[in-house]
């Protein structure tokens, strides 16, 4: 069996699990999303772990009354994982599997913190509400300041986040204004094994993880020395 065949087979197995006892319209919507992911996989755009989590989260959002699209283009260079509309509001969800590129193996937490910060800053400007989706076995080490309401964000926090992002992402660089206005409103814990999603307030999520010493506000050395 080829990789492309295995991809589609895995999605079909998941769809059977997700649509068991579901209404026909829910099944139809999920099948349309699956077909798009299969098409994109044939173009080598998406991977199986990521796509599986997208579908589980998509069903959760559909059941909450959203119209959902996957791999939705926001600009010529920016595509979000899940784009959901409900009434006059929109929601963007970016799914994180925890993958670390080999070139960042010596600073995985700092790199991940920068990646998550960059995603929150860039994507939340297109969304009425922004969320990160994560598997239960992975803790998101995003900067604590981005979970706060923008009015509670201090200038020194904005400066630190700017330096953190600039250490890894400068094409294009995030701006101070983008950081000042960015915010994550939800964290979705995506349990693929049980095909369930749990919503958690991001500030409470991060405070609990930091209190237990699981994650910290990771900053590159040049930021720590300020």
Buried (B, 14 or more C-beta within 10 A) or exposed (E): EEEEEEBBEBBEEBBEBBBEEBEEEBBEBBBEBBEBBBEBBEEEEBEBBBBBBBBBBBBBBBEEEBEBBBBBEBEEEEBBBBBBBBEEEBBBBBBBBEEEEEEBEEBBBBBBBBBBBBBBBBBBBBBBBBBBBBBEEBBBBBBBBBBBEEEEBEEEBBBBBBBBBBBBBEEEEBEEEBBBEBBBBBBBBBBBEEBEBEEBEBBEBBEEBBEEEEBEBBBBEEBEEE
